[in-house]
Amino acid sequence: MANARAFIAELQGRTTRNPNNPFYKNKDRPLSSAYIQSFARALRAFSSWLYEEGYTETNVLRVMKPPKVQQKIIPALSEGEIGRLLKVFDRTDPYGVPTTP
């Protein structure tokens, strides 16, 4: 369990998904919490599979909780933006095909 937690902690400190891949464009920002959580969930699922198939005597990662995913707040459209969106559609066409500007 300590190795899995150390791996997750190491992922939280990374700024690129593939540090040893020369063809991957590195970005100077932390990995997303959803990306890190997917690794934790995969590790837990693999640990469960190992236990169910008899490869291990206990399901070691059963109690490991994946890190929480940060919720992104998406700003609402303003009245002006909504109005501009609605003006794009042709109200005389039953399919509302956008008119050409």
C-alpha positions as protocol buffer text, in pm:
chain_id: "A"
residue {
  index: 1
  type: MET
  ca { x: 0 y: 0 z: 0 }
}
residue {
  index: 2
  type: ALA
  ca { x: 290 y: 235 z: 76 }
}
residue {
  index: 3
  type: ASN
  ca { x: 423 y: 192 z: -278 }
}
residue {
  index: 4
  type: ALA
  ca { x: 85 y: 279 z: -431 }
}
residue {
  index: 5
  type: ARG
  ca { x: 53 y: 589 z: -214 }
}
residue {
  index: 6
  type: ALA
  ca { x: 410 y: 694 z: -299 }
}
residue {
  index: 7
  type: PHE
  ca { x: 330 y: 653 z: -669 }
}
residue {
  index: 8
  type: ILE
  ca { x: 17 y: 869 z: -640 }
}
residue {
  index: 9
  type: ALA
  ca { x: 216 y: 1132 z: -445 }
}
residue {
  index: 10
  type: GLU
  ca { x: 482 y: 1127 z: -716 }
}
residue {
  index: 11
  type: LEU
  ca { x: 215 y: 1182 z: -983 }
}
residue {
  index: 12
  type: GLN
  ca { x: 82 y: 1480 z: -788 }
}
residue {
  index: 13
  type: GLY
  ca { x: 428 y: 1638 z: -808 }
}
residue {
  index: 14
  type: ARG
  ca { x: 476 y: 1584 z: -1182 }
}
residue {
  index: 15
  type: THR
  ca { x: 435 y: 1852 z: -1447 }
}
residue {
  index: 16
  type: THR
  ca { x: 423 y: 1614 z: -1745 }
}
residue {
  index: 17
  type: ARG
  ca { x: 249 y: 1286 z: -1819 }
}
residue {
  index: 18
  type: ASN
  ca { x: 542 y: 1127 z: -2001 }
}
residue {
  index: 19
  type: PRO
  ca { x: 871 y: 1267 z: -1868 }
}
residue {
  index: 20
  type: ASN
  ca { x: 1088 y: 1018 z: -2061 }
}
residue {
  index: 21
  type: ASN
  ca { x: 909 y: 1043 z: -2396 }
}
residue {
  index: 22
  type: PRO
  ca { x: 1097 y: 1277 z: -2634 }
}
residue {
  index: 23
  type: PHE
  ca { x: 796 y: 1298 z: -2869 }
}
residue {
  index: 24
  type: TYR
  ca { x: 552 y: 1422 z: -2603 }
}
residue {
  index: 25
  type: LYS
  ca { x: 522 y: 1797 z: -2569 }
}
residue {
  index: 26
  type: ASN
  ca { x: 583 y: 1880 z: -2203 }
}
residue {
  index: 27
  type: LYS
  ca { x: 361 y: 2135 z: -2032 }
}
residue {
  index: 28
  type: ASP
  ca { x: 468 y: 2328 z: -1726 }
}
residue {
  index: 29
  type: ARG
  ca { x: 158 y: 2263 z: -1519 }
}
residue {
  index: 30
  type: PRO
  ca { x: 59 y: 1996 z: -1269 }
}
residue {
  index: 31
  type: LEU
  ca { x: -130 y: 1686 z: -1384 }
}
residue {
  index: 32
  type: SER
  ca { x: -506 y: 1711 z: -1347 }
}
residue {
  index: 33
  type: SER
  ca { x: -666 y: 1556 z: -1042 }
}
residue {
  index: 34
  type: ALA
  ca { x: -894 y: 1346 z: -1268 }
}
residue {
  index: 35
  type: TYR
  ca { x: -589 y: 1201 z: -1446 }
}
residue {
  index: 36
  type: ILE
  ca { x: -427 y: 1110 z: -1114 }
}
residue {
  index: 37
  type: GLN
  ca { x: -751 y: 964 z: -978 }
}
residue {
  index: 38
  type: SER
  ca { x: -775 y: 735 z: -1282 }
}
residue {
  index: 39
  type: PHE
  ca { x: -438 y: 583 z: -1190 }
}
residue {
  index: 40
  type: ALA
  ca { x: -549 y: 527 z: -830 }
}
residue {
  index: 41
  type: ARG
  ca { x: -871 y: 360 z: -943 }
}
residue {
  index: 42
  type: ALA
  ca { x: -682 y: 137 z: -1187 }
}
residue {
  index: 43
  type: LEU
  ca { x: -442 y: 31 z: -913 }
}
residue {
  index: 44
  type: ARG
  ca { x: -733 y: -56 z: -684 }
}
residue {
  index: 45
  type: ALA
  ca { x: -906 y: -255 z: -959 }
}
residue {
  index: 46
  type: PHE
  ca { x: -585 y: -443 z: -1036 }
}
residue {
  index: 47
  type: SER
  ca { x: -535 y: -520 z: -667 }
}
residue {
  index: 48
  type: SER
  ca { x: -892 y: -655 z: -648 }
}
residue {
  index: 49
  type: TRP
  ca { x: -833 y: -871 z: -955 }
}
residue {
  index: 50
  type: LEU
  ca { x: -511 y: -1012 z: -808 }
}
residue {
  index: 51
  type: TYR
  ca { x: -697 y: -1106 z: -490 }
}
residue {
  index: 52
  type: GLU
  ca { x: -996 y: -1258 z: -669 }
}
residue {
  index: 53
  type: GLU
  ca { x: -772 y: -1467 z: -894 }
}
residue {
  index: 54
  type: GLY
  ca { x: -573 y: -1595 z: -596 }
}
residue {
  index: 55
  type: TYR
  ca { x: -245 y: -1422 z: -675 }
}
residue {
  index: 56
  type: THR
  ca { x: -245 y: -1244 z: -338 }
}
residue {
  index: 57
  type: GLU
  ca { x: -375 y: -1346 z: 3 }
}
residue {
  index: 58
  type: THR
  ca { x: -534 y: -1006 z: 76 }
}
residue {
  index: 59
  type: ASN
  ca { x: -673 y: -719 z: -125 }
}
residue {
  index: 60
  type: VAL
  ca { x: -411 y: -472 z: -14 }
}
residue {
  index: 61
  type: LEU
  ca { x: -552 y: -160 z: -181 }
}
residue {
  index: 62
  type: ARG
  ca { x: -917 y: -220 z: -83 }
}
residue {
  index: 63
  type: VAL
  ca { x: -907 y: 58 z: 176 }
}
residue {
  index: 64
  type: MET
  ca { x: -705 y: 305 z: -35 }
}
residue {
  index: 65
  type: LYS
  ca { x: -920 y: 604 z: -125 }
}
residue {
  index: 66
  type: PRO
  ca { x: -845 y: 778 z: -455 }
}
residue {
  index: 67
  type: PRO
  ca { x: -767 y: 1149 z: -441 }
}
residue {
  index: 68
  type: LYS
  ca { x: -1060 y: 1383 z: -492 }
}
residue {
  index: 69
  type: VAL
  ca { x: -1115 y: 1544 z: -829 }
}
residue {
  index: 70
  type: GLN
  ca { x: -1120 y: 1922 z: -830 }
}
residue {
  index: 71
  type: GLN
  ca { x: -1448 y: 2058 z: -959 }
}
residue {
  index: 72
  type: LYS
  ca { x: -1411 y: 2309 z: -1242 }
}
residue {
  index: 73
  type: ILE
  ca { x: -1645 y: 2605 z: -1225 }
}
residue {
  index: 74
  type: ILE
  ca { x: -1764 y: 2698 z: -1572 }
}
residue {
  index: 75
  type: PRO
  ca { x: -1875 y: 3060 z: -1596 }
}
residue {
  index: 76
  type: ALA
  ca { x: -2230 y: 3117 z: -1718 }
}
residue {
  index: 77
  type: LEU
  ca { x: -2296 y: 3298 z: -2045 }
}
residue {
  index: 78
  type: SER
  ca { x: -2394 y: 3660 z: -2021 }
}
residue {
  index: 79
  type: GLU
  ca { x: -2723 y: 3786 z: -2167 }
}
residue {
  index: 80
  type: GLY
  ca { x: -2534 y: 3942 z: -2456 }
}
residue {
  index: 81
  type: GLU
  ca { x: -2356 y: 3616 z: -2538 }
}
residue {
  index: 82
  type: ILE
  ca { x: -2685 y: 3424 z: -2530 }
}
residue {
  index: 83
  type: GLY
  ca { x: -2843 y: 3684 z: -2757 }
}
residue {
  index: 84
  type: ARG
  ca { x: -2557 y: 3654 z: -3009 }
}
residue {
  index: 85
  type: LEU
  ca { x: -2595 y: 3276 z: -3010 }
}
residue {
  index: 86
  type: LEU
  ca { x: -2967 y: 3295 z: -3076 }
}
residue {
  index: 87
  type: LYS
  ca { x: -2923 y: 3548 z: -3359 }
}
residue {
  index: 88
  type: VAL
  ca { x: -2709 y: 3300 z: -3553 }
}
residue {
  index: 89
  type: PHE
  ca { x: -2998 y: 3059 z: -3614 }
}
residue {
  index: 90
  type: ASP
  ca { x: -3248 y: 3110 z: -3895 }
}
residue {
  index: 91
  type: ARG
  ca { x: -3594 y: 3108 z: -3736 }
}
residue {
  index: 92
  type: THR
  ca { x: -3766 y: 3055 z: -4072 }
}
residue {
  index: 93
  type: ASP
  ca { x: -3587 y: 2723 z: -4129 }
}
residue {
  index: 94
  type: PRO
  ca { x: -3741 y: 2430 z: -3937 }
}
residue {
  index: 95
  type: TYR
  ca { x: -3393 y: 2292 z: -3869 }
}
residue {
  index: 96
  type: GLY
  ca { x: -3255 y: 2626 z: -3750 }
}
residue {
  index: 97
  type: VAL
  ca { x: -2962 y: 2612 z: -3989 }
}
residue {
  index: 98
  type: PRO
  ca { x: -2728 y: 2902 z: -3912 }
}
residue {
  index: 99
  type: THR
  ca { x: -2739 y: 3189 z: -4154 }
}
residue {
  index: 100
  type: THR
  ca { x: -2415 y: 3298 z: -4315 }
}
residue {
  index: 101
  type: PRO
  ca { x: -2283 y: 3623 z: -4168 }
}
